[in-house]
């Protein structure tokens, strides 16, 4: 149960420690999690992220449990649009391709578990809690154009390698849609969906999967009030669910650090909106995860 289409495991352990990471992995395994996709933000951080999971596995005594955990953790590798990556986009994407190919050969325990490219895309949410350190004023017209170029290069790489793309798009729908229409690679998921129904229809028409995070449970907050209704609009064969932990903890743990175990609250909320059981929803999401990422 409770497949997680995007988490940031390394950041969880940096914030809460290795033991919390190990505890989270054990509880995920005990809850029957089938798949969890770990993501990063820099071209070569997949090595560090995979090593961190292995460090947490070393804290677990039960060998059967360790084996099950190893089988449920998967990875994506990509580049978020930080200023350095935007400015050096051609070198960055060349290096990203090398990292992906190298990891698939030399990635050790998780070499065969690199299944997606991303997150990458467009981010103009200057107040986002998950992506700090950027200067709004720096993103002038030319820089936004270069940001689109970085996104297009990364999406083109996914097309070249025939890998699903994890799309990050915040307050930049026009720029995002421009790139999608130009590159024409629509095998992937838009994670942490944050737009309205008209934008949702655009992504669905192109063939994208749509993933919701804990923000759907923020029904009382104006900017998220319509989001809770959109979970009914997504066809069941396109629906994914994520924690995006340690960001966006769902109700009823909204004021706590977000950890992987909290995904059950997102499932429970979406299941109630779709008038099905959490178990049935879990089966739907697990099938979708397997189909998209070829697992």
Long-range contacts (C-beta under 8 A, 24 or more apart in sequence): 1-31, 1-32, 1-33, 1-34, 1-267, 1-278, 1-279, 1-282, 1-286, 2-28, 2-31, 2-32, 2-33, 2-241, 2-263, 2-264, 2-267, 2-282, 3-33, 3-34, 3-35, 3-36, 3-240, 3-241, 3-282, 3-285, 3-286, 3-289, 4-28, 4-33, 4-35, 4-36, 4-37, 4-241, 4-242, 4-243, 4-260, 4-263, 5-37, 5-189, 5-191, 5-211, 5-240, 5-241, 5-242, 5-285, 5-289, 6-37, 6-39, 6-119, 6-166, 6-191, 6-192, 6-211, 6-213, 6-242, 6-243, 6-244, 7-36, 7-37, 7-38, 7-39, 7-242, 7-243, 7-244, 7-245, 7-260, 8-38, 8-39, 8-40, 8-244, 8-245, 8-246, 8-247, 9-38, 9-49, 9-52, 9-53, 9-73, 9-260, 10-38, 10-40, 10-45, 10-48, 10-49, 10-52, 11-246, 12-245, 12-246, 12-257, 12-259, 12-260, 13-52, 13-55, 13-56, 15-246, 15-257, 16-246, 16-257, 16-259, 18-52, 18-55, 18-56, 18-59, 19-59, 20-259, 21-52, 21-53, 21-55, 21-56, 22-56, 22-57, 22-59, 22-60, 24-259, 24-260, 24-261, 25-53, 25-56, 25-57, 25-60, 25-69, 25-73, 25-260, 26-60, 26-65, 26-69, 27-260, 27-261, 28-69, 28-72, 28-260, 28-261, 29-65, 29-68, 29-69, 29-72, 31-261, 31-264, 33-72, 33-260, 34-72, 34-286, 34-289, 35-72, 35-74, 35-286, 35-289, 35-290, 35-293, 35-295, 36-72, 36-73, 36-74, 36-260, 37-74, 37-75, 37-76, 37-115, 37-116, 37-166, 37-242, 37-289, 37-293, 38-73, 38-74, 38-75, 38-76, 39-75, 39-76, 39-78, 39-118, 39-119, 39-166, 40-76, 40-77, 40-78, 41-78, 41-79, 41-80, 41-82, 41-119, 41-131, 42-79, 42-80, 42-85, 43-77, 43-78, 43-79, 43-85, 43-92, 43-95, 43-96, 43-99, 44-95, 44-99, 45-77, 46-75, 46-77, 46-99, 46-103, 46-107, 46-114, 47-99, 47-103, 47-107, 49-75, 50-75, 50-103, 50-107, 50-108, 50-109, 50-110, 53-110, 54-108, 54-109, 70-109, 70-110, 73-110, 73-113, 74-110, 74-113, 74-114, 74-115, 74-116, 74-293, 74-295, 75-110, 75-113, 75-114, 75-115, 75-116, 76-114, 76-115, 76-116, 76-117, 76-118, 76-119, 76-166, 77-103, 77-114, 77-116, 77-117, 78-116, 78-117, 78-118, 78-119, 78-120, 78-154, 78-166, 79-120, 79-150, 79-154, 80-119, 80-120, 80-123, 80-131, 80-168, 81-120, 81-121, 81-122, 81-123, 81-147, 81-150, 81-151, 82-133, 82-134, 83-134, 83-135, 83-138, 83-143, 85-150, 86-143, 86-146, 86-147, 86-150, 87-146, 89-146, 89-149, 89-150, 89-153, 90-153, 92-150, 93-150, 93-153, 93-154, 93-157, 96-154, 96-157, 97-157, 97-160, 97-161, 100-161, 100-163, 115-163, 115-164, 115-293, 115-294, 115-295, 116-163, 116-164, 116-165, 116-166, 116-188, 116-293, 117-154, 117-157, 117-158, 117-161, 117-163, 117-164, 117-165, 117-166, 118-154, 118-158, 118-165, 118-166, 118-167, 118-168, 118-188, 118-191, 119-166, 119-167, 119-168, 119-191, 120-150, 120-151, 120-154, 120-155, 120-165, 120-166, 120-167, 120-168, 121-151, 121-167, 121-168, 121-169, 121-172, 121-176, 122-147, 122-148, 122-151, 122-168, 122-169, 122-170, 122-172, 122-175, 122-176, 122-179, 123-168, 123-169, 123-170, 123-171, 123-172, 124-170, 124-171, 124-172, 124-175, 125-170, 125-171, 128-170, 129-247, 129-248, 130-244, 130-247, 130-248, 131-170, 144-175, 147-175, 148-175, 148-178, 148-179, 151-175, 151-176, 151-179, 152-179, 152-182, 152-183, 155-179, 155-180, 155-183, 155-185, 156-183, 156-185, 158-185, 158-187, 158-188, 159-183, 159-184, 159-185, 162-187, 163-187, 164-188, 164-189, 164-292, 164-293, 164-294, 165-189, 166-191, 167-191, 167-208, 168-192, 169-194, 169-195, 170-194, 173-199, 173-202, 177-202, 180-206, 187-292, 188-292, 189-240, 189-292, 191-240, 191-242, 191-244, 192-242, 192-244, 192-248, 193-227, 193-230, 194-227, 196-226, 196-230, 197-226, 197-230, 197-233, 200-230, 200-233, 200-234, 204-234, 204-235, 204-238, 208-238, 209-238, 209-239, 209-240, 209-288, 209-292, 210-234, 210-238, 210-239, 210-240, 211-239, 211-240, 211-241, 211-242, 212-239, 212-240, 212-241, 212-242, 212-266, 212-270, 213-241, 213-242, 213-243, 213-244, 213-247, 213-248, 213-250, 213-266, 214-243, 214-244, 214-248, 214-249, 214-250, 214-251, 214-254, 214-258, 214-262, 214-265, 214-266, 215-248, 216-250, 216-266, 216-269, 216-270, 217-250, 217-251, 217-254, 217-265, 217-266, 217-269, 218-251, 218-254, 228-269, 228-273, 229-273, 231-270, 231-273, 231-274, 232-273, 232-274, 236-284, 237-284, 237-287, 237-288, 237-291, 238-288, 239-270, 239-284, 239-285, 239-288, 240-285, 240-288, 240-289, 240-292, 241-266, 241-267, 241-270, 241-281, 241-285, 242-266
